[in-house]
Amino acid sequence: MTDRRAEHNQPQAASEPWRLIFFGSACFSGPTLKALVGGAGEVGLVVTPPPAPAGRGCKLCCSPIATEAANLG
């Protein structure tokens, strides 16, 4: 009888690039997003909070990671 659990625990060959979904909002997550975009995987989606009112004029401002994602394309 074969142990099927042992088969599932074996590392698999990296034949296909990873497709990633990135969740982030703060400034410190920008370098992480840049590293993932420049790596072997593909960032298919970036999820951030919606623009929020900021400053005295309460103008809508995007999160730093939304701006970074827009710059990276």
C-alpha positions as CSV (number, residue, x, y, z in Angstrom):
1,M,0.0,0.0,0.0
2,T,1.4,3.4,-1.0
3,D,1.4,6.3,1.4
4,R,-0.3,9.1,-0.6
5,R,0.6,11.7,2.0
6,A,4.3,11.2,1.2
7,E,3.6,11.9,-2.5
8,H,1.9,15.3,-1.7
9,N,4.8,16.4,0.5
10,Q,7.4,16.1,-2.2
11,P,8.7,19.4,-3.7
12,Q,7.5,19.9,-7.2
13,A,9.7,21.1,-10.1
14,A,9.3,24.8,-10.9
15,S,8.2,24.2,-14.5
16,E,5.7,27.1,-14.6
17,P,6.1,30.6,-13.2
18,W,4.0,31.5,-10.2
19,R,0.9,33.7,-10.6
20,L,0.5,35.9,-7.6
21,I,-2.1,38.2,-6.0
22,F,-0.5,40.9,-3.9
23,F,-2.3,42.6,-1.0
24,G,-0.8,45.7,0.4
25,S,-1.3,49.3,1.3
26,A,1.6,50.8,3.3
27,C,4.8,52.4,2.1
28,F,7.0,49.5,3.3
29,S,5.2,47.0,1.0
30,G,6.5,48.8,-2.1
31,P,9.9,47.1,-2.2
32,T,8.3,43.8,-1.8
33,L,6.0,44.4,-4.8
34,K,9.0,45.6,-6.9
35,A,10.9,42.4,-6.0
36,L,8.0,40.2,-6.9
37,V,7.4,42.0,-10.2
38,G,11.1,41.6,-11.1
39,G,11.2,38.0,-10.0
40,A,10.4,34.7,-11.8
41,G,6.7,34.9,-10.9
42,E,3.9,37.0,-12.4
43,V,1.9,39.5,-10.3
44,G,-1.5,39.2,-11.8
45,L,-3.4,41.4,-9.4
46,V,-2.7,44.0,-6.8
47,V,-5.3,44.6,-4.1
48,T,-5.3,47.8,-2.1
49,P,-7.8,49.9,-0.1
50,P,-9.9,52.3,-2.2
51,P,-8.8,56.0,-2.3
52,A,-9.5,57.8,0.9
53,P,-10.0,61.5,1.8
54,A,-6.8,63.1,3.1
55,G,-5.5,66.5,4.1
56,R,-7.5,69.7,4.8
57,G,-9.3,69.6,1.5
58,C,-10.3,66.0,2.0
59,K,-9.1,65.1,-1.5
60,L,-9.1,61.5,-2.5
61,C,-5.6,60.0,-2.3
62,C,-4.6,56.5,-3.4
63,S,-2.5,54.3,-1.1
64,P,1.3,54.3,-1.7
65,I,1.1,50.7,-3.1
66,A,-1.7,51.7,-5.5
67,T,0.6,54.4,-6.9
68,E,3.5,52.0,-7.1
69,A,1.5,49.4,-8.9
70,A,0.3,51.9,-11.4
71,N,3.9,53.0,-12.0
72,L,5.0,49.3,-12.5
73,G,2.2,48.8,-15.1
